[in-house]
Every structure is written in structure tokens, then in C-alpha cells.
């Protein structure tokens, strides 16, 4: 994913976060990718996952 593609990301926080500050934000508007960051450190590092990897991860979480 190039920097131009990452610049278009639109971050959102889970409605389940409850304002405790222990949250992640997810940008799901990137073609074929999902970006994740710590909501307390918006200028910090970001993780980028291929969409298929993210879907597999979320499916496993929902199955717990």
C-alpha cells in the first residue's frame, strides 16, 4: 500500500469502546486493505492488513 492510498483512510472507533480509552481505530475504506491504530496515539504506528487476512481474523474472534 503506497502513501497516497493510505492518505485517504477514514478512521472509525468501535461503538463498543465505551470511552474507556482502551480502543483501536479501523480504516476500512482502503481498496483491499484494512488499517488499524491505537486511538490514544493517532500519530503513532499503524498496522495494515490485507482484507482477506482481516476477515479471517474477525471470523475467528466472533467464533470465540
ABEGO torsion letter per residue (X at the ends): XBAAAAAABBBBBBAAAGGAGBBBBBBAABBGBBBBBBAABAABBBBBBBAAAAAAAAAAAAAX
